């Protein structure tokens, strides 16, 4: 339990509706290439791994999860979102 994992489903234009995902995964030799943008991913700036949800174009666009290591992963970047606030309604 010494690794932190973040959950990446939400997209800027789509919210958290998995059926409308625009992020894609394409099988290549040695793994997959993921292409897309995610938003509102809690703890992503400190996570060791991110569970990224994408449509697998190599498997009939099935929605699948891919484990991405955040350290030294080519093309992967995370930006901390400043000035966001939560609201709790009772």
HTML snippet that shows the backbone in 3Dmol.js (N, CA, C, O; Angstrom):
<script src="https://3Dmol.org/build/3Dmol-min.js"></script>
<div id="view" style="width:600px;height:400px;position:relative"></div>
<script>
const pdb = `
ATOM      1  N   UNK A   1       0.822  -1.192   0.000  1.00  0.00           N
ATOM      2  CA  UNK A   1       0.000   0.000   0.000  1.00  0.00           C
ATOM      3  C   UNK A   1       0.869   1.260   0.000  1.00  0.00           C
ATOM      4  O   UNK A   1       0.550   2.243   0.670  1.00  0.00           O
ATOM      5  N   UNK A   2       1.959   1.223  -0.752  1.00  0.00           N
ATOM      6  CA  UNK A   2       2.820   2.405  -0.792  1.00  0.00           C
ATOM      7  C   UNK A   2       2.743   3.139  -2.127  1.00  0.00           C
ATOM      8  O   UNK A   2       3.565   4.017  -2.391  1.00  0.00           O
ATOM      9  N   UNK A   3       1.782   2.802  -2.966  1.00  0.00           N
ATOM     10  CA  UNK A   3       1.574   3.473  -4.247  1.00  0.00           C
ATOM     11  C   UNK A   3       0.191   4.112  -4.277  1.00  0.00           C
ATOM     12  O   UNK A   3      -0.768   3.571  -3.726  1.00  0.00           O
ATOM     13  N   UNK A   4       0.099   5.265  -4.925  1.00  0.00           N
ATOM     14  CA  UNK A   4      -1.165   5.976  -5.051  1.00  0.00           C
ATOM     15  C   UNK A   4      -1.671   5.847  -6.487  1.00  0.00           C
ATOM     16  O   UNK A   4      -0.919   6.067  -7.436  1.00  0.00           O
ATOM     17  N   UNK A   5      -2.947   5.491  -6.642  1.00  0.00           N
ATOM     18  CA  UNK A   5      -3.558   5.336  -7.957  1.00  0.00           C
ATOM     19  C   UNK A   5      -4.704   6.337  -8.083  1.00  0.00           C
ATOM     20  O   UNK A   5      -5.500   6.506  -7.159  1.00  0.00           O
ATOM     21  N   UNK A   6      -4.776   6.991  -9.229  1.00  0.00           N
ATOM     22  CA  UNK A   6      -5.822   7.961  -9.513  1.00  0.00           C
ATOM     23  C   UNK A   6      -6.744   7.403 -10.594  1.00  0.00           C
ATOM     24  O   UNK A   6      -6.320   6.583 -11.409  1.00  0.00           O
ATOM     25  N   UNK A   7      -8.006   7.844 -10.606  1.00  0.00           N
ATOM     26  CA  UNK A   7      -9.053   7.324 -11.491  1.00  0.00           C
ATOM     27  C   UNK A   7      -9.389   8.400 -12.524  1.00  0.00           C
ATOM     28  O   UNK A   7      -9.891   9.465 -12.165  1.00  0.00           O
ATOM     29  N   UNK A   8      -9.116   8.131 -13.812  1.00  0.00           N
ATOM     30  CA  UNK A   8      -9.276   9.136 -14.868  1.00  0.00           C
ATOM     31  C   UNK A   8     -10.389   8.759 -15.838  1.00  0.00           C
ATOM     32  O   UNK A   8     -10.150   8.063 -16.825  1.00  0.00           O
ATOM     33  N   UNK A   9     -11.596   9.217 -15.558  1.00  0.00           N
ATOM     34  CA  UNK A   9     -12.741   8.983 -16.438  1.00  0.00           C
ATOM     35  C   UNK A   9     -13.211  10.293 -17.068  1.00  0.00           C
ATOM     36  O   UNK A   9     -13.437  10.341 -18.277  1.00  0.00           O
ATOM     37  N   UNK A  10     -13.361  11.340 -16.284  1.00  0.00           N
ATOM     38  CA  UNK A  10     -13.975  12.594 -16.712  1.00  0.00           C
ATOM     39  C   UNK A  10     -13.175  13.290 -17.810  1.00  0.00           C
ATOM     40  O   UNK A  10     -11.949  13.370 -17.748  1.00  0.00           O
ATOM     41  N   UNK A  11     -13.895  13.793 -18.821  1.00  0.00           N
ATOM     42  CA  UNK A  11     -13.273  14.515 -19.932  1.00  0.00           C
ATOM     43  C   UNK A  11     -13.820  15.938 -20.004  1.00  0.00           C
ATOM     44  O   UNK A  11     -14.941  16.191 -19.565  1.00  0.00           O
ATOM     45  N   UNK A  12     -13.028  16.883 -20.560  1.00  0.00           N
ATOM     46  CA  UNK A  12     -13.441  18.283 -20.593  1.00  0.00           C
ATOM     47  C   UNK A  12     -14.786  18.526 -21.282  1.00  0.00           C
ATOM     48  O   UNK A  12     -15.592  19.313 -20.785  1.00  0.00           O
ATOM     49  N   UNK A  13     -15.040  17.877 -22.397  1.00  0.00           N
ATOM     50  CA  UNK A  13     -16.268  18.132 -23.153  1.00  0.00           C
ATOM     51  C   UNK A  13     -17.377  17.132 -22.875  1.00  0.00           C
ATOM     52  O   UNK A  13     -18.502  17.308 -23.344  1.00  0.00           O
ATOM     53  N   UNK A  14     -17.076  16.094 -22.122  1.00  0.00           N
ATOM     54  CA  UNK A  14     -18.018  14.995 -21.976  1.00  0.00           C
ATOM     55  C   UNK A  14     -18.419  14.711 -20.538  1.00  0.00           C
ATOM     56  O   UNK A  14     -19.369  13.964 -20.302  1.00  0.00           O
ATOM     57  N   UNK A  15     -17.730  15.280 -19.590  1.00  0.00           N
ATOM     58  CA  UNK A  15     -18.012  14.957 -18.196  1.00  0.00           C
ATOM     59  C   UNK A  15     -17.639  13.522 -17.890  1.00  0.00           C
ATOM     60  O   UNK A  15     -16.637  13.013 -18.394  1.00  0.00           O
ATOM     61  N   UNK A  16     -18.445  12.865 -17.062  1.00  0.00           N
ATOM     62  CA  UNK A  16     -18.127  11.492 -16.652  1.00  0.00           C
ATOM     63  C   UNK A  16     -19.039  10.460 -17.312  1.00  0.00           C
ATOM     64  O   UNK A  16     -19.220   9.363 -16.783  1.00  0.00           O
ATOM     65  N   UNK A  17     -19.607  10.804 -18.454  1.00  0.00           N
ATOM     66  CA  UNK A  17     -20.439   9.873 -19.221  1.00  0.00           C
ATOM     67  C   UNK A  17     -19.521   8.957 -20.030  1.00  0.00           C
ATOM     68  O   UNK A  17     -19.028   9.347 -21.088  1.00  0.00           O
ATOM     69  N   UNK A  18     -19.294   7.747 -19.538  1.00  0.00           N
ATOM     70  CA  UNK A  18     -18.355   6.823 -20.176  1.00  0.00           C
ATOM     71  C   UNK A  18     -18.747   6.470 -21.609  1.00  0.00           C
ATOM     72  O   UNK A  18     -17.873   6.201 -22.434  1.00  0.00           O
ATOM     73  N   UNK A  19     -20.036   6.467 -21.918  1.00  0.00           N
ATOM     74  CA  UNK A  19     -20.450   6.086 -23.271  1.00  0.00           C
ATOM     75  C   UNK A  19     -20.023   7.117 -24.314  1.00  0.00           C
ATOM     76  O   UNK A  19     -19.972   6.799 -25.502  1.00  0.00           O
ATOM     77  N   UNK A  20     -19.721   8.329 -23.899  1.00  0.00           N
ATOM     78  CA  UNK A  20     -19.312   9.362 -24.834  1.00  0.00           C
ATOM     79  C   UNK A  20     -17.824   9.663 -24.822  1.00  0.00           C
ATOM     80  O   UNK A  20     -17.405  10.714 -25.308  1.00  0.00           O
ATOM     81  N   UNK A  21     -17.021   8.763 -24.279  1.00  0.00           N
ATOM     82  CA  UNK A  21     -15.578   9.007 -24.202  1.00  0.00           C
ATOM     83  C   UNK A  21     -14.989   9.325 -25.569  1.00  0.00           C
ATOM     84  O   UNK A  21     -15.355   8.725 -26.579  1.00  0.00           O
ATOM     85  N   UNK A  22     -14.061  10.293 -25.573  1.00  0.00           N
ATOM     86  CA  UNK A  22     -13.324  10.617 -26.789  1.00  0.00           C
ATOM     87  C   UNK A  22     -11.893  10.101 -26.722  1.00  0.00           C
ATOM     88  O   UNK A  22     -11.227   9.984 -27.751  1.00  0.00           O
ATOM     89  N   UNK A  23     -11.418   9.793 -25.531  1.00  0.00           N
ATOM     90  CA  UNK A  23     -10.079   9.246 -25.365  1.00  0.00           C
ATOM     91  C   UNK A  23     -10.023   7.865 -26.006  1.00  0.00           C
ATOM     92  O   UNK A  23     -10.904   7.033 -25.792  1.00  0.00           O
ATOM     93  N   UNK A  24      -8.973   7.631 -26.796  1.00  0.00           N
ATOM     94  CA  UNK A  24      -8.830   6.354 -27.491  1.00  0.00           C
ATOM     95  C   UNK A  24      -7.553   5.640 -27.077  1.00  0.00           C
ATOM     96  O   UNK A  24      -6.585   6.254 -26.627  1.00  0.00           O
ATOM     97  N   UNK A  25      -7.582   4.340 -27.244  1.00  0.00           N
ATOM     98  CA  UNK A  25      -6.408   3.498 -27.028  1.00  0.00           C
ATOM     99  C   UNK A  25      -6.212   2.675 -28.303  1.00  0.00           C
ATOM    100  O   UNK A  25      -7.161   2.082 -28.817  1.00  0.00           O
ATOM    101  N   UNK A  26      -4.992   2.643 -28.804  1.00  0.00           N
ATOM    102  CA  UNK A  26      -4.674   1.890 -30.011  1.00  0.00           C
ATOM    103  C   UNK A  26      -3.530   0.942 -29.705  1.00  0.00           C
ATOM    104  O   UNK A  26      -2.486   1.360 -29.203  1.00  0.00           O
ATOM    105  N   UNK A  27      -3.723  -0.324 -30.004  1.00  0.00           N
ATOM    106  CA  UNK A  27      -2.698  -1.335 -29.725  1.00  0.00           C
ATOM    107  C   UNK A  27      -1.509  -1.152 -30.663  1.00  0.00           C
ATOM    108  O   UNK A  27      -1.669  -1.009 -31.875  1.00  0.00           O
ATOM    109  N   UNK A  28      -0.330  -1.161 -30.083  1.00  0.00           N
ATOM    110  CA  UNK A  28       0.924  -1.101 -30.820  1.00  0.00           C
ATOM    111  C   UNK A  28       1.849  -2.166 -30.236  1.00  0.00           C
ATOM    112  O   UNK A  28       1.565  -2.738 -29.184  1.00  0.00           O
ATOM    113  N   UNK A  29       2.933  -2.421 -30.912  1.00  0.00           N
ATOM    114  CA  UNK A  29       3.880  -3.405 -30.394  1.00  0.00           C
ATOM    115  C   UNK A  29       4.362  -2.967 -29.008  1.00  0.00           C
ATOM    116  O   UNK A  29       4.881  -1.862 -28.852  1.00  0.00           O
ATOM    117  N   UNK A  30       4.193  -3.818 -28.021  1.00  0.00           N
ATOM    118  CA  UNK A  30       4.639  -3.533 -26.668  1.00  0.00           C
ATOM    119  C   UNK A  30       3.615  -2.861 -25.765  1.00  0.00           C
ATOM    120  O   UNK A  30       3.914  -2.581 -24.604  1.00  0.00           O
ATOM    121  N   UNK A  31       2.410  -2.597 -26.272  1.00  0.00           N
ATOM    122  CA  UNK A  31       1.413  -1.968 -25.410  1.00  0.00           C
ATOM    123  C   UNK A  31       0.350  -1.217 -26.181  1.00  0.00           C
ATOM    124  O   UNK A  31      -0.144  -1.693 -27.202  1.00  0.00           O
ATOM    125  N   UNK A  32       0.000  -0.037 -25.685  1.00  0.00           N
ATOM    126  CA  UNK A  32      -1.053   0.793 -26.268  1.00  0.00           C
ATOM    127  C   UNK A  32      -0.600   2.244 -26.310  1.00  0.00           C
ATOM    128  O   UNK A  32       0.212   2.677 -25.492  1.00  0.00           O
ATOM    129  N   UNK A  33      -1.127   2.983 -27.263  1.00  0.00           N
ATOM    130  CA  UNK A  33      -0.984   4.435 -27.279  1.00  0.00           C
ATOM    131  C   UNK A  33      -2.348   5.006 -26.933  1.00  0.00           C
ATOM    132  O   UNK A  33      -3.346   4.708 -27.590  1.00  0.00           O
ATOM    133  N   UNK A  34      -2.378   5.832 -25.892  1.00  0.00           N
ATOM    134  CA  UNK A  34      -3.618   6.501 -25.482  1.00  0.00           C
ATOM    135  C   UNK A  34      -3.573   7.936 -25.998  1.00  0.00           C
ATOM    136  O   UNK A  34      -2.537   8.598 -25.957  1.00  0.00           O
ATOM    137  N   UNK A  35      -4.726   8.399 -26.484  1.00  0.00           N
ATOM    138  CA  UNK A  35      -4.800   9.735 -27.029  1.00  0.00           C
ATOM    139  C   UNK A  35      -6.071  10.404 -26.532  1.00  0.00           C
ATOM    140  O   UNK A  35      -7.174   9.947 -26.833  1.00  0.00           O
ATOM    141  N   UNK A  36      -5.925  11.478 -25.777  1.00  0.00           N
ATOM    142  CA  UNK A  36      -7.087  12.181 -25.259  1.00  0.00           C
ATOM    143  C   UNK A  36      -6.730  13.072 -24.086  1.00  0.00           C
ATOM    144  O   UNK A  36      -5.566  13.190 -23.704  1.00  0.00           O
ATOM    145  N   UNK A  37      -7.759  13.701 -23.520  1.00  0.00           N
ATOM    146  CA  UNK A  37      -7.590  14.591 -22.380  1.00  0.00           C
ATOM    147  C   UNK A  37      -8.581  14.211 -21.291  1.00  0.00           C
ATOM    148  O   UNK A  37      -9.723  13.849 -21.576  1.00  0.00           O
ATOM    149  N   UNK A  38      -8.142  14.295 -20.060  1.00  0.00           N
ATOM    150  CA  UNK A  38      -8.993  14.047 -18.896  1.00  0.00           C
ATOM    151  C   UNK A  38      -9.031  15.289 -18.032  1.00  0.00           C
ATOM    152  O   UNK A  38      -8.181  16.171 -18.157  1.00  0.00           O
ATOM    153  N   UNK A  39     -10.016  15.355 -17.158  1.00  0.00           N
ATOM    154  CA  UNK A  39     -10.166  16.539 -16.297  1.00  0.00           C
ATOM    155  C   UNK A  39     -10.743  16.121 -14.950  1.00  0.00           C
ATOM    156  O   UNK A  39     -11.435  15.108 -14.848  1.00  0.00           O
ATOM    157  N   UNK A  40     -10.454  16.906 -13.922  1.00  0.00           N
ATOM    158  CA  UNK A  40     -10.959  16.678 -12.573  1.00  0.00           C
ATOM    159  C   UNK A  40     -10.535  15.312 -12.034  1.00  0.00           C
ATOM    160  O   UNK A  40     -11.358  14.562 -11.508  1.00  0.00           O
ATOM    161  N   UNK A  41      -9.270  15.000 -12.167  1.00  0.00           N
ATOM    162  CA  UNK A  41      -8.753  13.714 -11.719  1.00  0.00           C
ATOM    163  C   UNK A  41      -8.074  13.924 -10.368  1.00  0.00           C
ATOM    164  O   UNK A  41      -6.958  14.437 -10.286  1.00  0.00           O
ATOM    165  N   UNK A  42      -8.773  13.518  -9.317  1.00  0.00           N
ATOM    166  CA  UNK A  42      -8.274  13.711  -7.962  1.00  0.00           C
ATOM    167  C   UNK A  42      -6.942  13.039  -7.721  1.00  0.00           C
ATOM    168  O   UNK A  42      -6.757  11.874  -8.076  1.00  0.00           O
ATOM    169  N   UNK A  43      -6.013  13.759  -7.122  1.00  0.00           N
ATOM    170  CA  UNK A  43      -4.676  13.291  -6.734  1.00  0.00           C
ATOM    171  C   UNK A  43      -3.786  12.920  -7.923  1.00  0.00           C
ATOM    172  O   UNK A  43      -2.764  12.260  -7.734  1.00  0.00           O
ATOM    173  N   UNK A  44      -4.142  13.321  -9.117  1.00  0.00           N
ATOM    174  CA  UNK A  44      -3.334  12.967 -10.293  1.00  0.00           C
ATOM    175  C   UNK A  44      -1.926  13.542 -10.225  1.00  0.00           C
ATOM    176  O   UNK A  44      -0.990  12.942 -10.753  1.00  0.00           O
ATOM    177  N   UNK A  45      -1.762  14.692  -9.585  1.00  0.00           N
ATOM    178  CA  UNK A  45      -0.435  15.314  -9.527  1.00  0.00           C
ATOM    179  C   UNK A  45       0.532  14.574  -8.622  1.00  0.00           C
ATOM    180  O   UNK A  45       1.742  14.787  -8.703  1.00  0.00           O
ATOM    181  N   UNK A  46       0.013  13.701  -7.753  1.00  0.00           N
ATOM    182  CA  UNK A  46       0.895  12.965  -6.841  1.00  0.00           C
ATOM    183  C   UNK A  46       0.791  11.450  -7.019  1.00  0.00           C
ATOM    184  O   UNK A  46       1.479  10.697  -6.330  1.00  0.00           O
ATOM    185  N   UNK A  47      -0.056  11.005  -7.932  1.00  0.00           N
ATOM    186  CA  UNK A  47      -0.279   9.564  -8.118  1.00  0.00           C
ATOM    187  C   UNK A  47       0.926   8.902  -8.783  1.00  0.00           C
ATOM    188  O   UNK A  47       1.644   9.521  -9.568  1.00  0.00           O
ATOM    189  N   UNK A  48       1.126   7.636  -8.451  1.00  0.00           N
ATOM    190  CA  UNK A  48       2.153   6.825  -9.103  1.00  0.00           C
ATOM    191  C   UNK A  48       1.610   6.191 -10.384  1.00  0.00           C
ATOM    192  O   UNK A  48       2.349   5.961 -11.341  1.00  0.00           O
ATOM    193  N   UNK A  49       0.319   5.918 -10.382  1.00  0.00           N
ATOM    194  CA  UNK A  49      -0.361   5.315 -11.531  1.00  0.00           C
ATOM    195  C   UNK A  49      -1.703   6.007 -11.726  1.00  0.00           C
ATOM    196  O   UNK A  49      -2.298   6.515 -10.775  1.00  0.00           O
ATOM    197  N   UNK A  50      -2.170   6.020 -12.972  1.00  0.00           N
ATOM    198  CA  UNK A  50      -3.495   6.553 -13.279  1.00  0.00           C
ATOM    199  C   UNK A  50      -4.251   5.482 -14.058  1.00  0.00           C
ATOM    200  O   UNK A  50      -3.747   4.939 -15.042  1.00  0.00           O
ATOM    201  N   UNK A  51      -5.450   5.191 -13.609  1.00  0.00           N
ATOM    202  CA  UNK A  51      -6.340   4.264 -14.306  1.00  0.00           C
ATOM    203  C   UNK A  51      -7.124   5.103 -15.311  1.00  0.00           C
ATOM    204  O   UNK A  51      -8.040   5.837 -14.938  1.00  0.00           O
ATOM    205  N   UNK A  52      -6.757   4.988 -16.591  1.00  0.00           N
ATOM    206  CA  UNK A  52      -7.325   5.817 -17.655  1.00  0.00           C
ATOM    207  C   UNK A  52      -8.366   5.013 -18.426  1.00  0.00           C
ATOM    208  O   UNK A  52      -8.080   3.925 -18.926  1.00  0.00           O
ATOM    209  N   UNK A  53      -9.575   5.562 -18.514  1.00  0.00           N
ATOM    210  CA  UNK A  53     -10.657   4.927 -19.261  1.00  0.00           C
ATOM    211  C   UNK A  53     -10.649   5.464 -20.677  1.00  0.00           C
ATOM    212  O   UNK A  53     -10.582   6.675 -20.894  1.00  0.00           O
ATOM    213  N   UNK A  54     -10.719   4.538 -21.663  1.00  0.00           N
ATOM    214  CA  UNK A  54     -10.650   4.916 -23.070  1.00  0.00           C
ATOM    215  C   UNK A  54     -11.394   3.905 -23.927  1.00  0.00           C
ATOM    216  O   UNK A  54     -11.658   2.781 -23.502  1.00  0.00           O
ATOM    217  N   UNK A  55     -11.729   4.327 -25.144  1.00  0.00           N
ATOM    218  CA  UNK A  55     -12.308   3.408 -26.127  1.00  0.00           C
ATOM    219  C   UNK A  55     -11.155   2.741 -26.871  1.00  0.00           C
ATOM    220  O   UNK A  55     -10.316   3.413 -27.471  1.00  0.00           O
ATOM    221  N   UNK A  56     -11.125   1.417 -26.824  1.00  0.00           N
ATOM    222  CA  UNK A  56     -10.052   0.665 -27.452  1.00  0.00           C
ATOM    223  C   UNK A  56     -10.365   0.472 -28.939  1.00  0.00           C
ATOM    224  O   UNK A  56     -11.167  -0.386 -29.308  1.00  0.00           O
ATOM    225  N   UNK A  57      -9.732   1.266 -29.770  1.00  0.00           N
ATOM    226  CA  UNK A  57      -9.988   1.203 -31.212  1.00  0.00           C
ATOM    227  C   UNK A  57      -9.521  -0.113 -31.825  1.00  0.00           C
ATOM    228  O   UNK A  57      -9.921  -0.455 -32.938  1.00  0.00           O
ATOM    229  N   UNK A  58      -8.687  -0.845 -31.117  1.00  0.00           N
ATOM    230  CA  UNK A  58      -8.222  -2.151 -31.597  1.00  0.00           C
ATOM    231  C   UNK A  58      -9.160  -3.275 -31.183  1.00  0.00           C
ATOM    232  O   UNK A  58      -8.950  -4.426 -31.566  1.00  0.00           O
ATOM    233  N   UNK A  59     -10.195  -2.958 -30.404  1.00  0.00           N
ATOM    234  CA  UNK A  59     -11.138  -3.966 -29.914  1.00  0.00           C
ATOM    235  C   UNK A  59     -12.571  -3.434 -30.012  1.00  0.00           C
ATOM    236  O   UNK A  59     -13.277  -3.359 -29.006  1.00  0.00           O
ATOM    237  N   UNK A  60     -12.995  -3.069 -31.215  1.00  0.00           N
ATOM    238  CA  UNK A  60     -14.370  -2.633 -31.498  1.00  0.00           C
ATOM    239  C   UNK A  60     -14.821  -1.445 -30.643  1.00  0.00           C
ATOM    240  O   UNK A  60     -16.002  -1.333 -30.315  1.00  0.00           O
ATOM    241  N   UNK A  61     -13.899  -0.570 -30.287  1.00  0.00           N
ATOM    242  CA  UNK A  61     -14.193   0.611 -29.462  1.00  0.00           C
ATOM    243  C   UNK A  61     -14.814   0.282 -28.109  1.00  0.00           C
ATOM    244  O   UNK A  61     -15.583   1.075 -27.566  1.00  0.00           O
ATOM    245  N   UNK A  62     -14.484  -0.881 -27.569  1.00  0.00           N
ATOM    246  CA  UNK A  62     -14.955  -1.220 -26.226  1.00  0.00           C
ATOM    247  C   UNK A  62     -14.317  -0.282 -25.211  1.00  0.00           C
ATOM    248  O   UNK A  62     -13.147   0.079 -25.339  1.00  0.00           O
ATOM    249  N   UNK A  63     -15.087   0.108 -24.206  1.00  0.00           N
ATOM    250  CA  UNK A  63     -14.566   0.962 -23.143  1.00  0.00           C
ATOM    251  C   UNK A  63     -13.769   0.090 -22.183  1.00  0.00           C
ATOM    252  O   UNK A  63     -14.283  -0.881 -21.626  1.00  0.00           O
ATOM    253  N   UNK A  64     -12.513   0.453 -22.004  1.00  0.00           N
ATOM    254  CA  UNK A  64     -11.622  -0.339 -21.159  1.00  0.00           C
ATOM    255  C   UNK A  64     -10.745   0.590 -20.331  1.00  0.00           C
ATOM    256  O   UNK A  64     -10.576   1.764 -20.661  1.00  0.00           O
ATOM    257  N   UNK A  65     -10.193   0.051 -19.257  1.00  0.00           N
ATOM    258  CA  UNK A  65      -9.296   0.810 -18.393  1.00  0.00           C
ATOM    259  C   UNK A  65      -7.855   0.401 -18.668  1.00  0.00           C
ATOM    260  O   UNK A  65      -7.562  -0.770 -18.906  1.00  0.00           O
ATOM    261  N   UNK A  66      -6.967   1.382 -18.632  1.00  0.00           N
ATOM    262  CA  UNK A  66      -5.552   1.164 -18.887  1.00  0.00           C
ATOM    263  C   UNK A  66      -4.760   1.759 -17.732  1.00  0.00           C
ATOM    264  O   UNK A  66      -5.005   2.895 -17.325  1.00  0.00           O
ATOM    265  N   UNK A  67      -3.822   1.002 -17.212  1.00  0.00           N
ATOM    266  CA  UNK A  67      -2.986   1.481 -16.111  1.00  0.00           C
ATOM    267  C   UNK A  67      -1.786   2.197 -16.715  1.00  0.00           C
ATOM    268  O   UNK A  67      -1.015   1.615 -17.478  1.00  0.00           O
ATOM    269  N   UNK A  68      -1.641   3.482 -16.359  1.00  0.00           N
ATOM    270  CA  UNK A  68      -0.557   4.304 -16.887  1.00  0.00           C
ATOM    271  C   UNK A  68       0.344   4.702 -15.729  1.00  0.00           C
ATOM    272  O   UNK A  68      -0.128   5.227 -14.721  1.00  0.00           O
ATOM    273  N   UNK A  69       1.629   4.455 -15.870  1.00  0.00           N
ATOM    274  CA  UNK A  69       2.578   4.915 -14.872  1.00  0.00           C
ATOM    275  C   UNK A  69       2.834   6.396 -15.112  1.00  0.00           C
ATOM    276  O   UNK A  69       2.988   6.814 -16.260  1.00  0.00           O
ATOM    277  N   UNK A  70       2.882   7.183 -14.067  1.00  0.00           N
ATOM    278  CA  UNK A  70       3.035   8.629 -14.223  1.00  0.00           C
ATOM    279  C   UNK A  70       4.495   9.056 -14.290  1.00  0.00           C
ATOM    280  O   UNK A  70       4.787  10.182 -14.695  1.00  0.00           O
ATOM    281  N   UNK A  71       5.389   8.204 -13.913  1.00  0.00           N
ATOM    282  CA  UNK A  71       6.811   8.549 -13.900  1.00  0.00           C
ATOM    283  C   UNK A  71       7.463   8.157 -15.229  1.00  0.00           C
ATOM    284  O   UNK A  71       7.415   6.995 -15.633  1.00  0.00           O
ATOM    285  N   UNK A  72       8.062   9.124 -15.892  1.00  0.00           N
ATOM    286  CA  UNK A  72       8.788   8.895 -17.151  1.00  0.00           C
ATOM    287  C   UNK A  72       7.933   8.279 -18.243  1.00  0.00           C
ATOM    288  O   UNK A  72       8.426   7.469 -19.028  1.00  0.00           O
ATOM    289  N   UNK A  73       6.674   8.643 -18.306  1.00  0.00           N
ATOM    290  CA  UNK A  73       5.769   8.144 -19.340  1.00  0.00           C
ATOM    291  C   UNK A  73       5.703   9.189 -20.456  1.00  0.00           C
ATOM    292  O   UNK A  73       5.171  10.282 -20.262  1.00  0.00           O
ATOM    293  N   UNK A  74       6.242   8.845 -21.616  1.00  0.00           N
ATOM    294  CA  UNK A  74       6.294   9.773 -22.746  1.00  0.00           C
ATOM    295  C   UNK A  74       4.888  10.243 -23.122  1.00  0.00           C
ATOM    296  O   UNK A  74       3.988   9.430 -23.329  1.00  0.00           O
ATOM    297  N   UNK A  75       4.712  11.556 -23.207  1.00  0.00           N
ATOM    298  CA  UNK A  75       3.444  12.129 -23.625  1.00  0.00           C
ATOM    299  C   UNK A  75       2.437  12.352 -22.504  1.00  0.00           C
ATOM    300  O   UNK A  75       1.397  12.971 -22.727  1.00  0.00           O
ATOM    301  N   UNK A  76       2.725  11.863 -21.312  1.00  0.00           N
ATOM    302  CA  UNK A  76       1.802  12.006 -20.188  1.00  0.00           C
ATOM    303  C   UNK A  76       2.153  13.264 -19.401  1.00  0.00           C
ATOM    304  O   UNK A  76       3.310  13.473 -19.037  1.00  0.00           O
ATOM    305  N   UNK A  77       1.155  14.094 -19.142  1.00  0.00           N
ATOM    306  CA  UNK A  77       1.402  15.281 -18.317  1.00  0.00           C
ATOM    307  C   UNK A  77       0.187  15.554 -17.438  1.00  0.00           C
ATOM    308  O   UNK A  77      -0.945  15.206 -17.771  1.00  0.00           O
ATOM    309  N   UNK A  78       0.466  16.185 -16.311  1.00  0.00           N
ATOM    310  CA  UNK A  78      -0.575  16.527 -15.341  1.00  0.00           C
ATOM    311  C   UNK A  78      -0.378  17.979 -14.952  1.00  0.00           C
ATOM    312  O   UNK A  78       0.746  18.435 -14.739  1.00  0.00           O
ATOM    313  N   UNK A  79      -1.487  18.698 -14.861  1.00  0.00           N
ATOM    314  CA  UNK A  79      -1.432  20.098 -14.455  1.00  0.00           C
ATOM    315  C   UNK A  79      -2.380  20.293 -13.280  1.00  0.00           C
ATOM    316  O   UNK A  79      -3.554  19.929 -13.353  1.00  0.00           O
ATOM    317  N   UNK A  80      -1.874  20.859 -12.216  1.00  0.00           N
ATOM    318  CA  UNK A  80      -2.700  21.130 -11.044  1.00  0.00           C
ATOM    319  C   UNK A  80      -3.690  22.239 -11.378  1.00  0.00           C
ATOM    320  O   UNK A  80      -3.308  23.275 -11.924  1.00  0.00           O
ATOM    321  N   UNK A  81      -4.947  22.024 -11.053  1.00  0.00           N
ATOM    322  CA  UNK A  81      -5.978  23.035 -11.282  1.00  0.00           C
ATOM    323  C   UNK A  81      -6.086  23.900 -10.029  1.00  0.00           C
ATOM    324  O   UNK A  81      -6.434  23.416  -8.952  1.00  0.00           O
ATOM    325  N   UNK A  82      -5.790  25.151 -10.184  1.00  0.00           N
ATOM    326  CA  UNK A  82      -5.815  26.095  -9.066  1.00  0.00           C
ATOM    327  C   UNK A  82      -7.225  26.672  -8.882  1.00  0.00           C
ATOM    328  O   UNK A  82      -8.047  26.651  -9.798  1.00  0.00           O
ATOM    329  N   UNK A  83      -7.476  27.178  -7.695  1.00  0.00           N
ATOM    330  CA  UNK A  83      -8.705  27.911  -7.361  1.00  0.00           C
ATOM    331  C   UNK A  83      -9.989  27.127  -7.629  1.00  0.00           C
ATOM    332  O   UNK A  83     -10.991  27.708  -8.045  1.00  0.00           O
ATOM    333  N   UNK A  84      -9.968  25.836  -7.398  1.00  0.00           N
ATOM    334  CA  UNK A  84     -11.221  25.090  -7.510  1.00  0.00           C
ATOM    335  C   UNK A  84     -11.776  24.900  -6.106  1.00  0.00           C
ATOM    336  O   UNK A  84     -11.037  24.696  -5.143  1.00  0.00           O
ATOM    337  N   UNK A  85     -13.068  24.970  -6.022  1.00  0.00           N
ATOM    338  CA  UNK A  85     -13.720  24.886  -4.722  1.00  0.00           C
ATOM    339  C   UNK A  85     -14.823  23.865  -4.765  1.00  0.00           C
ATOM    340  O   UNK A  85     -15.481  23.699  -5.792  1.00  0.00           O
ATOM    341  N   UNK A  86     -15.032  23.185  -3.676  1.00  0.00           N
ATOM    342  CA  UNK A  86     -16.142  22.250  -3.581  1.00  0.00           C
ATOM    343  C   UNK A  86     -17.253  22.865  -2.739  1.00  0.00           C
ATOM    344  O   UNK A  86     -17.001  23.734  -1.904  1.00  0.00           O
ATOM    345  N   UNK A  87     -18.440  22.426  -2.955  1.00  0.00           N
ATOM    346  CA  UNK A  87     -19.563  22.940  -2.194  1.00  0.00           C
ATOM    347  C   UNK A  87     -20.324  21.738  -1.628  1.00  0.00           C
ATOM    348  O   UNK A  87     -20.562  20.755  -2.330  1.00  0.00           O
ATOM    349  N   UNK A  88     -20.688  21.829  -0.398  1.00  0.00           N
ATOM    350  CA  UNK A  88     -21.429  20.742   0.239  1.00  0.00           C
ATOM    351  C   UNK A  88     -22.805  21.254   0.628  1.00  0.00           C
ATOM    352  O   UNK A  88     -22.937  22.256   1.330  1.00  0.00           O
ATOM    353  N   UNK A  89     -23.810  20.560   0.168  1.00  0.00           N
ATOM    354  CA  UNK A  89     -25.179  20.947   0.469  1.00  0.00           C
ATOM    355  C   UNK A  89     -25.767  19.902   1.391  1.00  0.00           C
ATOM    356  O   UNK A  89     -25.693  18.709   1.096  1.00  0.00           O
ATOM    357  N   UNK A  90     -26.343  20.319   2.490  1.00  0.00           N
ATOM    358  CA  UNK A  90     -26.947  19.384   3.428  1.00  0.00           C
ATOM    359  C   UNK A  90     -28.443  19.373   3.284  1.00  0.00           C
ATOM    360  O   UNK A  90     -29.126  18.639   3.998  1.00  0.00           O
TER     361      UNK A  90
END
`;
const viewer = $3Dmol.createViewer("view");
viewer.addModel(pdb, "pdb");
viewer.setStyle({}, {cartoon: {color: "spectrum"}});
viewer.zoomTo();
viewer.render();
</script>
